[in-house]
Amino acid sequence: MFILAIRHTNKSDEILNFFTKNALVCKRKSKNESIDDKTNIYIFDEMGQMGTLFELSDIVLMAGSLVDKIGGHTP
């Protein structure tokens, strides 16, 4: 399963719609939706818990570090 922690939580619906249109099963943390074996993407759309995600993850990619002039993201 892929966990997507979004910085702009107001875009949660837009992100969910994008993945759902592409036949992926998504669940959202803010909606307290339970994940299961069919969940492809878990959208972590709550603030203040990034440290917990870092501890639970084997691999972390801070995507803003890949884009010029974004700044503030450390890979």
Distance bins in CASP14 RR format, pairs under 12 A and 6 or more apart:
PFRMAT RR
TARGET T0000
AUTHOR 0000-0000-0000
RMODE 2
METHOD distances of the structure
MODEL  1
1 24 0 0 0 0 0 1 0 0 0 0 0
1 25 0 0 0 0 1 0 0 0 0 0 0
1 26 0 0 0 0 0 1 0 0 0 0 0
1 27 0 0 0 0 1 0 0 0 0 0 0
1 35 1 0 0 1 0 0 0 0 0 0 0
1 36 0 0 0 0 1 0 0 0 0 0 0
1 37 0 0 0 0 1 0 0 0 0 0 0
1 38 0 0 0 0 1 0 0 0 0 0 0
1 39 1 0 1 0 0 0 0 0 0 0 0
1 40 1 0 0 1 0 0 0 0 0 0 0
1 41 1 0 0 1 0 0 0 0 0 0 0
1 42 1 0 1 0 0 0 0 0 0 0 0
1 43 0 0 0 0 0 1 0 0 0 0 0
1 44 0 0 0 0 0 1 0 0 0 0 0
1 56 0 0 0 0 0 1 0 0 0 0 0
1 57 0 0 0 0 0 1 0 0 0 0 0
1 58 0 0 0 0 0 1 0 0 0 0 0
2 19 0 0 0 0 1 0 0 0 0 0 0
2 24 0 0 0 0 1 0 0 0 0 0 0
2 25 0 0 0 0 0 1 0 0 0 0 0
2 26 0 0 0 0 1 0 0 0 0 0 0
2 27 0 0 0 0 0 1 0 0 0 0 0
2 35 0 0 0 0 0 1 0 0 0 0 0
2 39 0 0 0 0 1 0 0 0 0 0 0
2 40 1 0 0 1 0 0 0 0 0 0 0
2 41 1 0 1 0 0 0 0 0 0 0 0
2 42 1 0 0 1 0 0 0 0 0 0 0
2 43 0 0 0 0 1 0 0 0 0 0 0
2 44 0 0 0 0 0 1 0 0 0 0 0
2 57 0 0 0 0 0 1 0 0 0 0 0
2 59 0 0 0 0 0 1 0 0 0 0 0
2 60 0 0 0 0 0 1 0 0 0 0 0
2 61 0 0 0 0 0 1 0 0 0 0 0
3 26 0 0 0 0 0 1 0 0 0 0 0
3 27 0 0 0 0 0 1 0 0 0 0 0
3 28 0 0 0 0 0 1 0 0 0 0 0
3 29 0 0 0 0 1 0 0 0 0 0 0
3 35 0 0 0 0 1 0 0 0 0 0 0
3 39 0 0 0 0 0 1 0 0 0 0 0
3 40 0 0 0 0 0 1 0 0 0 0 0
3 41 1 0 0 1 0 0 0 0 0 0 0
3 42 1 0 1 0 0 0 0 0 0 0 0
3 43 0 0 0 0 1 0 0 0 0 0 0
3 44 1 0 1 0 0 0 0 0 0 0 0
3 45 0 0 0 0 0 1 0 0 0 0 0
3 49 0 0 0 0 0 1 0 0 0 0 0
3 50 0 0 0 0 0 1 0 0 0 0 0
3 52 0 0 0 0 0 1 0 0 0 0 0
3 53 1 0 0 1 0 0 0 0 0 0 0
3 54 0 0 0 0 0 1 0 0 0 0 0
3 56 0 0 0 0 1 0 0 0 0 0 0
3 57 1 0 0 1 0 0 0 0 0 0 0
3 58 0 0 0 0 0 1 0 0 0 0 0
3 59 0 0 0 0 0 1 0 0 0 0 0
3 60 0 0 0 0 1 0 0 0 0 0 0
3 61 0 0 0 0 0 1 0 0 0 0 0
4 11 0 0 0 0 0 1 0 0 0 0 0
4 12 0 0 0 0 0 1 0 0 0 0 0
4 15 1 0 0 1 0 0 0 0 0 0 0
4 16 0 0 0 0 1 0 0 0 0 0 0
4 18 0 0 0 0 0 1 0 0 0 0 0
4 19 0 0 0 0 1 0 0 0 0 0 0
4 24 0 0 0 0 0 1 0 0 0 0 0
4 26 0 0 0 0 1 0 0 0 0 0 0
4 27 0 0 0 0 0 1 0 0 0 0 0
4 28 0 0 0 0 1 0 0 0 0 0 0
4 29 0 0 0 0 0 1 0 0 0 0 0
4 39 0 0 0 0 0 1 0 0 0 0 0
4 40 0 0 0 0 0 1 0 0 0 0 0
4 41 1 0 1 0 0 0 0 0 0 0 0
4 42 1 0 0 1 0 0 0 0 0 0 0
4 43 1 0 1 0 0 0 0 0 0 0 0
4 44 1 0 0 1 0 0 0 0 0 0 0
4 45 0 0 0 0 1 0 0 0 0 0 0
4 53 0 0 0 0 0 1 0 0 0 0 0
4 57 0 0 0 0 0 1 0 0 0 0 0
4 60 0 0 0 0 0 1 0 0 0 0 0
4 61 0 0 0 0 0 1 0 0 0 0 0
4 63 0 0 0 0 1 0 0 0 0 0 0
5 12 0 0 0 0 0 1 0 0 0 0 0
5 15 0 0 0 0 0 1 0 0 0 0 0
5 28 0 0 0 0 0 1 0 0 0 0 0
5 29 0 0 0 0 1 0 0 0 0 0 0
5 30 0 0 0 0 0 1 0 0 0 0 0
5 41 0 0 0 0 0 1 0 0 0 0 0
5 42 0 0 0 0 1 0 0 0 0 0 0
5 43 0 0 0 0 1 0 0 0 0 0 0
5 44 1 0 1 0 0 0 0 0 0 0 0
5 45 0 0 0 0 1 0 0 0 0 0 0
5 46 0 0 0 0 1 0 0 0 0 0 0
5 47 0 0 0 0 1 0 0 0 0 0 0
5 48 0 0 0 0 1 0 0 0 0 0 0
5 49 0 0 0 0 1 0 0 0 0 0 0
5 50 1 0 0 1 0 0 0 0 0 0 0
5 51 0 0 0 0 1 0 0 0 0 0 0
5 52 0 0 0 0 0 1 0 0 0 0 0
5 53 1 0 1 0 0 0 0 0 0 0 0
5 54 0 0 0 0 1 0 0 0 0 0 0
5 56 0 0 0 0 0 1 0 0 0 0 0
5 57 0 0 0 0 1 0 0 0 0 0 0
5 60 0 0 0 0 1 0 0 0 0 0 0
5 61 0 0 0 0 0 1 0 0 0 0 0
5 62 0 0 0 0 1 0 0 0 0 0 0
5 63 0 0 0 0 0 1 0 0 0 0 0
6 12 1 0 0 1 0 0 0 0 0 0 0
6 13 0 0 0 0 0 1 0 0 0 0 0
6 14 0 0 0 0 1 0 0 0 0 0 0
6 15 1 0 0 1 0 0 0 0 0 0 0
6 16 0 0 0 0 0 1 0 0 0 0 0
6 18 0 0 0 0 0 1 0 0 0 0 0
6 19 0 0 0 0 0 1 0 0 0 0 0
6 26 0 0 0 0 0 1 0 0 0 0 0
6 28 0 0 0 0 1 0 0 0 0 0 0
6 29 0 0 0 0 1 0 0 0 0 0 0
6 30 0 0 0 0 0 1 0 0 0 0 0
6 41 0 0 0 0 0 1 0 0 0 0 0
6 42 0 0 0 0 0 1 0 0 0 0 0
6 43 1 0 0 1 0 0 0 0 0 0 0
6 44 1 0 0 1 0 0 0 0 0 0 0
6 45 1 0 1 0 0 0 0 0 0 0 0
6 46 0 0 0 0 1 0 0 0 0 0 0
6 47 0 0 0 0 1 0 0 0 0 0 0
6 50 0 0 0 0 0 1 0 0 0 0 0
6 53 0 0 0 0 0 1 0 0 0 0 0
6 63 0 0 0 0 0 1 0 0 0 0 0
6 64 0 0 0 0 0 1 0 0 0 0 0
7 15 0 0 0 0 0 1 0 0 0 0 0
7 44 0 0 0 0 0 1 0 0 0 0 0
7 45 0 0 0 0 1 0 0 0 0 0 0
7 46 0 0 0 0 0 1 0 0 0 0 0
7 47 0 0 0 0 1 0 0 0 0 0 0
7 48 0 0 0 0 0 1 0 0 0 0 0
7 50 0 0 0 0 1 0 0 0 0 0 0
7 62 0 0 0 0 1 0 0 0 0 0 0
7 63 0 0 0 0 1 0 0 0 0 0 0
7 64 0 0 0 0 1 0 0 0 0 0 0
7 70 0 0 0 0 0 1 0 0 0 0 0
7 72 0 0 0 0 0 1 0 0 0 0 0
7 73 0 0 0 0 1 0 0 0 0 0 0
8 14 0 0 0 0 1 0 0 0 0 0 0
8 15 0 0 0 0 1 0 0 0 0 0 0
8 43 0 0 0 0 0 1 0 0 0 0 0
8 45 0 0 0 0 1 0 0 0 0 0 0
8 47 0 0 0 0 0 1 0 0 0 0 0
9 15 0 0 0 0 1 0 0 0 0 0 0
9 16 0 0 0 0 0 1 0 0 0 0 0
9 28 0 0 0 0 1 0 0 0 0 0 0
9 29 0 0 0 0 1 0 0 0 0 0 0
9 30 1 0 0 1 0 0 0 0 0 0 0
9 31 0 0 0 0 0 1 0 0 0 0 0
9 43 0 0 0 0 1 0 0 0 0 0 0
9 44 0 0 0 0 1 0 0 0 0 0 0
9 45 1 0 1 0 0 0 0 0 0 0 0
9 46 1 0 0 1 0 0 0 0 0 0 0
9 47 1 0 0 1 0 0 0 0 0 0 0
9 48 0 0 0 0 0 1 0 0 0 0 0
9 49 0 0 0 0 0 1 0 0 0 0 0
10 30 0 0 0 0 0 1 0 0 0 0 0
10 45 0 0 0 0 1 0 0 0 0 0 0
10 47 0 0 0 0 0 1 0 0 0 0 0
11 17 0 0 0 0 0 1 0 0 0 0 0
11 18 0 0 0 0 1 0 0 0 0 0 0
11 28 0 0 0 0 0 1 0 0 0 0 0
11 30 0 0 0 0 0 1 0 0 0 0 0
11 43 0 0 0 0 1 0 0 0 0 0 0
11 45 0 0 0 0 1 0 0 0 0 0 0
12 18 0 0 0 0 0 1 0 0 0 0 0
12 19 0 0 0 0 0 1 0 0 0 0 0
12 26 0 0 0 0 1 0 0 0 0 0 0
12 27 0 0 0 0 0 1 0 0 0 0 0
12 28 1 0 0 1 0 0 0 0 0 0 0
12 29 0 0 0 0 1 0 0 0 0 0 0
12 30 1 0 0 1 0 0 0 0 0 0 0
12 31 0 0 0 0 1 0 0 0 0 0 0
12 33 0 0 0 0 0 1 0 0 0 0 0
12 41 0 0 0 0 0 1 0 0 0 0 0
12 43 1 0 0 1 0 0 0 0 0 0 0
12 44 0 0 0 0 1 0 0 0 0 0 0
12 45 1 0 1 0 0 0 0 0 0 0 0
12 46 0 0 0 0 1 0 0 0 0 0 0
12 47 0 0 0 0 0 1 0 0 0 0 0
13 19 0 0 0 0 0 1 0 0 0 0 0
13 20 0 0 0 0 0 1 0 0 0 0 0
13 26 0 0 0 0 0 1 0 0 0 0 0
13 28 0 0 0 0 1 0 0 0 0 0 0
13 30 0 0 0 0 0 1 0 0 0 0 0
13 31 0 0 0 0 0 1 0 0 0 0 0
13 43 0 0 0 0 1 0 0 0 0 0 0
13 45 0 0 0 0 1 0 0 0 0 0 0
14 20 0 0 0 0 0 1 0 0 0 0 0
14 21 0 0 0 0 0 1 0 0 0 0 0
14 26 0 0 0 0 0 1 0 0 0 0 0
14 43 0 0 0 0 0 1 0 0 0 0 0
14 45 0 0 0 0 0 1 0 0 0 0 0
15 21 0 0 0 0 0 1 0 0 0 0 0
15 22 0 0 0 0 0 1 0 0 0 0 0
15 24 0 0 0 0 0 1 0 0 0 0 0
15 26 0 0 0 0 1 0 0 0 0 0 0
15 28 0 0 0 0 1 0 0 0 0 0 0
15 30 0 0 0 0 0 1 0 0 0 0 0
15 41 0 0 0 0 1 0 0 0 0 0 0
15 42 0 0 0 0 0 1 0 0 0 0 0
15 43 1 0 0 1 0 0 0 0 0 0 0
15 44 0 0 0 0 0 1 0 0 0 0 0
15 45 0 0 0 0 1 0 0 0 0 0 0
16 22 0 0 0 0 0 1 0 0 0 0 0
16 24 0 0 0 0 1 0 0 0 0 0 0
16 25 0 0 0 0 0 1 0 0 0 0 0
16 26 1 0 1 0 0 0 0 0 0 0 0
16 27 0 0 0 0 1 0 0 0 0 0 0
16 28 1 0 0 1 0 0 0 0 0 0 0
16 29 0 0 0 0 0 1 0 0 0 0 0
16 30 0 0 0 0 0 1 0 0 0 0 0
16 31 0 0 0 0 1 0 0 0 0 0 0
16 33 0 0 0 0 0 1 0 0 0 0 0
16 40 0 0 0 0 0 1 0 0 0 0 0
16 41 0 0 0 0 1 0 0 0 0 0 0
16 42 0 0 0 0 0 1 0 0 0 0 0
16 43 1 0 0 1 0 0 0 0 0 0 0
16 45 0 0 0 0 1 0 0 0 0 0 0
17 24 0 0 0 0 0 1 0 0 0 0 0
17 26 0 0 0 0 1 0 0 0 0 0 0
17 28 0 0 0 0 0 1 0 0 0 0 0
17 43 0 0 0 0 0 1 0 0 0 0 0
18 24 0 0 0 0 1 0 0 0 0 0 0
18 26 0 0 0 0 1 0 0 0 0 0 0
18 41 0 0 0 0 0 1 0 0 0 0 0
18 43 0 0 0 0 0 1 0 0 0 0 0
19 25 0 0 0 0 1 0 0 0 0 0 0
19 26 1 0 1 0 0 0 0 0 0 0 0
19 27 0 0 0 0 0 1 0 0 0 0 0
19 28 0 0 0 0 0 1 0 0 0 0 0
19 39 0 0 0 0 0 1 0 0 0 0 0
19 40 1 0 0 1 0 0 0 0 0 0 0
19 41 1 0 1 0 0 0 0 0 0 0 0
19 42 0 0 0 0 0 1 0 0 0 0 0
19 43 0 0 0 0 1 0 0 0 0 0 0
20 26 1 0 0 1 0 0 0 0 0 0 0
20 27 0 0 0 0 0 1 0 0 0 0 0
20 28 0 0 0 0 0 1 0 0 0 0 0
20 40 0 0 0 0 0 1 0 0 0 0 0
20 41 0 0 0 0 1 0 0 0 0 0 0
20 43 0 0 0 0 0 1 0 0 0 0 0
22 40 0 0 0 0 1 0 0 0 0 0 0
22 41 0 0 0 0 0 1 0 0 0 0 0
23 38 0 0 0 0 0 1 0 0 0 0 0
23 40 0 0 0 0 1 0 0 0 0 0 0
23 41 0 0 0 0 0 1 0 0 0 0 0
24 38 0 0 0 0 0 1 0 0 0 0 0
24 39 0 0 0 0 1 0 0 0 0 0 0
24 40 1 0 1 0 0 0 0 0 0 0 0
24 41 1 0 1 0 0 0 0 0 0 0 0
24 42 0 0 0 0 0 1 0 0 0 0 0
24 43 0 0 0 0 0 1 0 0 0 0 0
25 33 0 0 0 0 0 1 0 0 0 0 0
25 34 0 0 0 0 0 1 0 0 0 0 0
25 35 0 0 0 0 1 0 0 0 0 0 0
25 36 0 0 0 0 1 0 0 0 0 0 0
25 37 0 0 0 0 1 0 0 0 0 0 0
25 38 1 0 1 0 0 0 0 0 0 0 0
25 39 1 0 1 0 0 0 0 0 0 0 0
25 40 1 0 1 0 0 0 0 0 0 0 0
25 41 1 0 0 1 0 0 0 0 0 0 0
25 42 0 0 0 0 1 0 0 0 0 0 0
25 43 0 0 0 0 0 1 0 0 0 0 0
26 33 0 0 0 0 1 0 0 0 0 0 0
26 35 0 0 0 0 1 0 0 0 0 0 0
26 38 0 0 0 0 0 1 0 0 0 0 0
26 39 1 0 0 1 0 0 0 0 0 0 0
26 40 1 0 0 1 0 0 0 0 0 0 0
26 41 1 0 1 0 0 0 0 0 0 0 0
26 42 1 0 0 1 0 0 0 0 0 0 0
26 43 1 0 1 0 0 0 0 0 0 0 0
26 44 0 0 0 0 0 1 0 0 0 0 0
26 45 0 0 0 0 0 1 0 0 0 0 0
27 33 1 1 0 0 0 0 0 0 0 0 0
27 34 1 0 0 1 0 0 0 0 0 0 0
27 35 1 0 1 0 0 0 0 0 0 0 0
27 36 0 0 0 0 1 0 0 0 0 0 0
27 37 0 0 0 0 0 1 0 0 0 0 0
27 38 0 0 0 0 1 0 0 0 0 0 0
27 39 1 0 1 0 0 0 0 0 0 0 0
27 40 0 0 0 0 1 0 0 0 0 0 0
27 41 1 0 0 1 0 0 0 0 0 0 0
27 42 1 0 1 0 0 0 0 0 0 0 0
27 43 1 0 0 1 0 0 0 0 0 0 0
27 44 0 0 0 0 1 0 0 0 0 0 0
27 45 0 0 0 0 0 1 0 0 0 0 0
28 34 0 0 0 0 0 1 0 0 0 0 0
28 35 0 0 0 0 0 1 0 0 0 0 0
28 39 0 0 0 0 0 1 0 0 0 0 0
28 41 0 0 0 0 1 0 0 0 0 0 0
28 42 1 0 0 1 0 0 0 0 0 0 0
28 43 1 0 1 0 0 0 0 0 0 0 0
28 44 0 0 0 0 1 0 0 0 0 0 0
28 45 1 0 1 0 0 0 0 0 0 0 0
28 46 0 0 0 0 1 0 0 0 0 0 0
29 35 0 0 0 0 1 0 0 0 0 0 0
29 39 0 0 0 0 0 1 0 0 0 0 0
29 41 0 0 0 0 0 1 0 0 0 0 0
29 42 1 0 0 1 0 0 0 0 0 0 0
29 43 1 0 0 1 0 0 0 0 0 0 0
29 44 1 0 1 0 0 0 0 0 0 0 0
29 45 1 0 1 0 0 0 0 0 0 0 0
29 46 1 0 1 0 0 0 0 0 0 0 0
29 47 0 0 0 0 0 1 0 0 0 0 0
29 48 0 0 0 0 0 1 0 0 0 0 0
29 49 0 0 0 0 1 0 0 0 0 0 0
29 50 0 0 0 0 0 1 0 0 0 0 0
29 52 0 0 0 0 0 1 0 0 0 0 0
29 53 0 0 0 0 1 0 0 0 0 0 0
30 42 0 0 0 0 0 1 0 0 0 0 0
30 43 0 0 0 0 1 0 0 0 0 0 0
30 44 0 0 0 0 1 0 0 0 0 0 0
30 45 1 0 1 0 0 0 0 0 0 0 0
30 46 1 0 1 0 0 0 0 0 0 0 0
30 47 0 0 0 0 1 0 0 0 0 0 0
30 49 0 0 0 0 0 1 0 0 0 0 0
31 42 0 0 0 0 0 1 0 0 0 0 0
31 43 0 0 0 0 1 0 0 0 0 0 0
31 44 0 0 0 0 0 1 0 0 0 0 0
31 45 0 0 0 0 1 0 0 0 0 0 0
31 46 0 0 0 0 0 1 0 0 0 0 0
32 42 0 0 0 0 0 1 0 0 0 0 0
32 45 0 0 0 0 0 1 0 0 0 0 0
32 46 0 0 0 0 0 1 0 0 0 0 0
33 39 0 0 0 0 1 0 0 0 0 0 0
33 41 0 0 0 0 0 1 0 0 0 0 0
33 42 0 0 0 0 1 0 0 0 0 0 0
33 43 0 0 0 0 1 0 0 0 0 0 0
33 44 0 0 0 0 0 1 0 0 0 0 0
33 45 0 0 0 0 0 1 0 0 0 0 0
34 42 0 0 0 0 0 1 0 0 0 0 0
35 41 0 0 0 0 1 0 0 0 0 0 0
35 42 1 0 1 0 0 0 0 0 0 0 0
35 43 0 0 0 0 0 1 0 0 0 0 0
35 44 0 0 0 0 0 1 0 0 0 0 0
36 42 0 0 0 0 0 1 0 0 0 0 0
42 53 0 0 0 0 1 0 0 0 0 0 0
42 56 0 0 0 0 0 1 0 0 0 0 0
42 57 0 0 0 0 0 1 0 0 0 0 0
43 53 0 0 0 0 0 1 0 0 0 0 0
44 50 0 0 0 0 1 0 0 0 0 0 0
44 51 0 0 0 0 0 1 0 0 0 0 0
44 52 0 0 0 0 1 0 0 0 0 0 0
44 53 1 0 0 1 0 0 0 0 0 0 0
44 54 0 0 0 0 0 1 0 0 0 0 0
44 56 0 0 0 0 0 1 0 0 0 0 0
44 57 0 0 0 0 0 1 0 0 0 0 0
45 53 0 0 0 0 0 1 0 0 0 0 0
46 52 0 0 0 0 0 1 0 0 0 0 0
46 53 0 0 0 0 0 1 0 0 0 0 0
47 53 0 0 0 0 0 1 0 0 0 0 0
48 54 0 0 0 0 0 1 0 0 0 0 0
49 55 0 0 0 0 0 1 0 0 0 0 0
49 56 0 0 0 0 0 1 0 0 0 0 0
50 56 0 0 0 0 0 1 0 0 0 0 0
50 57 0 0 0 0 0 1 0 0 0 0 0
50 60 0 0 0 0 1 0 0 0 0 0 0
50 62 0 0 0 0 1 0 0 0 0 0 0
50 73 0 0 0 0 0 1 0 0 0 0 0
51 57 0 0 0 0 1 0 0 0 0 0 0
51 60 0 0 0 0 1 0 0 0 0 0 0
53 59 0 0 0 0 0 1 0 0 0 0 0
53 60 1 0 0 1 0 0 0 0 0 0 0
53 61 0 0 0 0 0 1 0 0 0 0 0
53 62 0 0 0 0 0 1 0 0 0 0 0
54 60 1 0 1 0 0 0 0 0 0 0 0
54 61 0 0 0 0 0 1 0 0 0 0 0
54 62 0 0 0 0 0 1 0 0 0 0 0
54 74 0 0 0 0 0 1 0 0 0 0 0
59 75 0 0 0 0 0 1 0 0 0 0 0
60 73 0 0 0 0 0 1 0 0 0 0 0
60 74 0 0 0 0 0 1 0 0 0 0 0
60 75 0 0 0 0 1 0 0 0 0 0 0
61 73 0 0 0 0 1 0 0 0 0 0 0
61 74 0 0 0 0 0 1 0 0 0 0 0
61 75 1 0 0 1 0 0 0 0 0 0 0
62 70 0 0 0 0 1 0 0 0 0 0 0
62 71 0 0 0 0 0 1 0 0 0 0 0
62 72 0 0 0 0 1 0 0 0 0 0 0
62 73 1 0 1 0 0 0 0 0 0 0 0
62 74 1 0 0 1 0 0 0 0 0 0 0
62 75 1 0 1 0 0 0 0 0 0 0 0
63 70 0 0 0 0 1 0 0 0 0 0 0
63 71 0 0 0 0 0 1 0 0 0 0 0
63 72 0 0 0 0 0 1 0 0 0 0 0
63 73 1 0 0 1 0 0 0 0 0 0 0
63 74 0 0 0 0 0 1 0 0 0 0 0
63 75 0 0 0 0 1 0 0 0 0 0 0
64 70 1 0 1 0 0 0 0 0 0 0 0
64 71 1 0 0 1 0 0 0 0 0 0 0
64 72 1 0 0 1 0 0 0 0 0 0 0
64 73 1 0 1 0 0 0 0 0 0 0 0
64 74 0 0 0 0 1 0 0 0 0 0 0
64 75 0 0 0 0 1 0 0 0 0 0 0
65 71 1 0 0 1 0 0 0 0 0 0 0
65 72 0 0 0 0 1 0 0 0 0 0 0
65 73 1 0 1 0 0 0 0 0 0 0 0
65 74 1 0 0 1 0 0 0 0 0 0 0
65 75 1 0 1 0 0 0 0 0 0 0 0
66 73 0 0 0 0 1 0 0 0 0 0 0
66 74 0 0 0 0 0 1 0 0 0 0 0
66 75 1 0 0 1 0 0 0 0 0 0 0
67 73 0 0 0 0 1 0 0 0 0 0 0
67 75 0 0 0 0 0 1 0 0 0 0 0
END
